[in-house]
């Protein structure tokens, strides 16, 4: 690498630093609340890949909503048909179904590995953080790979019991197309 | 009772007996190709419910077999089903799942067509002088007829009238629509998923009461006791399946909800709907509240219409064959058009609970069907049995072969029609 090209790179980095709307110094991702929220999101992903659903259920606030919408645009989940629209009661039943051994699809569920990245910070207050991210999940079952990509929104609330998920919205890129029934959770 | 062994010697139609079929019916790509030609391109195929295209210009896209079509409502209120293929070089003229339009313009060279399919415009027409007459180049129109809002299309212009094809199924379509409780029934969203299996595995399943408490045990365990009790039909003598002719059948799971207009007042409304009852009672008379709430789970039966649609309790199940070993399913949730919002939302929640790729029911069905497809490759000489209840099958005064809802009379009816259509040249 020549010194000239190094200088060019430095120049463009400086330009980026001054570009409107983008912070390359320590930004909100370095905020301790955001770091804690990201750690929670990754912990959640680890539990879901491990199918540790009973542990996963404890990550939620009592009013927490877990949504996998079909309509890519909607924010009014209650008025629309969703793939998942769970409050605490539905979540409880869902976890029971997945662990009790009577559901043949849960018993035979694909093994999964999911990666969550591309975090951006939305709302950031004393007691809550909203994170947006991208998730790529690869699953494997009976000689076939499954690929599911999604935009995620997590609203994490800081409570006396620690950081808990208050809202999770999983917007699959193929939400209004055919989504294969899978036996695991997103 | 008569049973016919599977005879693999005389063409594909012979592979279906009266009470068993060859496993090859699920696995043979050549049979699949013939099914497209002899069934999906010959008979009436369900393409839409009228509520999906409510206004002049409303359209949806659909697929019959492998062929893409556009279903629309024109300014005269007529339904049109058009092949989604430009007459010039074959491009699809619409790739939007649903919407509203004045017509369709091919993106490739801007040939434009009306809602009825007439070719309206060709850019730079000089090159076609003496070569192309616009009136001779419409989008191909399929035959279209509807019954009770159910829109069917056929590539076969000579096909019998839809009402003749539906026959006694019409009685059940009328009963099904009574779940609107005084309001028209409307589509309110759909789940779509695919499974790795042949389309007939799904066709059978809609009339398979036998699998319900086994495959759906986890769903049964999750619902309230009243709902679980409502669907405990395994030993209910009144829960029967009728074969209705032309491949159609009806499986009655909740006999007291066959005709939702009939109500002797003895049935307690389900406690889970207490909040709805309370809300509706503020503005509606008790009998109307009762009528709506009794209809909340839909009609008490699955009506299976050969070959691609079922009216299944509170939703439409639509199947689309993709390949011999792949099928796409839509589960279209139904609501009350103009009815109380709280009721429609409750119906969405009921639908989500069971249906869809993350529902408590669909993934287990899907797993079972995948397993059927995988197993069917083993020993192609070993038939698939659809003989349950043959020994207790009787014929009603309407002429419907009838046995218990856990029996396989509906499947036998469907395979009878399959055999008939696959025998046609």
Boltz contact constraints between the chains, C-beta under 6 A:
constraints:
  - contact:
      token1: [A, 81]
      token2: [B, 189]
      max_distance: 6.0
  - contact:
      token1: [A, 81]
      token2: [B, 333]
      max_distance: 6.0
  - contact:
      token1: [A, 81]
      token2: [B, 348]
      max_distance: 6.0
  - contact:
      token1: [A, 82]
      token2: [B, 352]
      max_distance: 6.0
  - contact:
      token1: [A, 83]
      token2: [B, 356]
      max_distance: 6.0
  - contact:
      token1: [A, 83]
      token2: [B, 357]
      max_distance: 6.0
  - contact:
      token1: [A, 83]
      token2: [B, 358]
      max_distance: 6.0
  - contact:
      token1: [A, 84]
      token2: [B, 358]
      max_distance: 6.0
  - contact:
      token1: [A, 85]
      token2: [B, 352]
      max_distance: 6.0
  - contact:
      token1: [A, 93]
      token2: [B, 222]
      max_distance: 6.0
  - contact:
      token1: [A, 97]
      token2: [B, 218]
      max_distance: 6.0
  - contact:
      token1: [A, 97]
      token2: [B, 222]
      max_distance: 6.0
  - contact:
      token1: [A, 97]
      token2: [B, 360]
      max_distance: 6.0
  - contact:
      token1: [A, 102]
      token2: [B, 217]
      max_distance: 6.0
  - contact:
      token1: [A, 102]
      token2: [B, 218]
      max_distance: 6.0
  - contact:
      token1: [A, 103]
      token2: [B, 218]
      max_distance: 6.0
  - contact:
      token1: [A, 103]
      token2: [B, 364]
      max_distance: 6.0
  - contact:
      token1: [A, 104]
      token2: [B, 364]
      max_distance: 6.0
  - contact:
      token1: [A, 104]
      token2: [B, 367]
      max_distance: 6.0
  - contact:
      token1: [A, 105]
      token2: [B, 363]
      max_distance: 6.0
  - contact:
      token1: [A, 105]
      token2: [B, 364]
      max_distance: 6.0
  - contact:
      token1: [A, 105]
      token2: [B, 367]
      max_distance: 6.0
  - contact:
      token1: [A, 108]
      token2: [B, 367]
      max_distance: 6.0
  - contact:
      token1: [A, 178]
      token2: [B, 192]
      max_distance: 6.0
  - contact:
      token1: [A, 178]
      token2: [B, 193]
      max_distance: 6.0
  - contact:
      token1: [A, 178]
      token2: [B, 194]
      max_distance: 6.0
  - contact:
      token1: [A, 178]
      token2: [B, 328]
      max_distance: 6.0
  - contact:
      token1: [A, 179]
      token2: [B, 193]
      max_distance: 6.0
  - contact:
      token1: [A, 179]
      token2: [B, 357]
      max_distance: 6.0
  - contact:
      token1: [A, 180]
      token2: [B, 193]
      max_distance: 6.0
  - contact:
      token1: [A, 180]
      token2: [B, 194]
      max_distance: 6.0
  - contact:
      token1: [A, 181]
      token2: [B, 193]
      max_distance: 6.0
  - contact:
      token1: [A, 181]
      token2: [B, 357]
      max_distance: 6.0
  - contact:
      token1: [A, 181]
      token2: [B, 362]
      max_distance: 6.0
  - contact:
      token1: [A, 181]
      token2: [B, 363]
      max_distance: 6.0
  - contact:
      token1: [A, 181]
      token2: [B, 366]
      max_distance: 6.0
  - contact:
      token1: [A, 183]
      token2: [B, 363]
      max_distance: 6.0
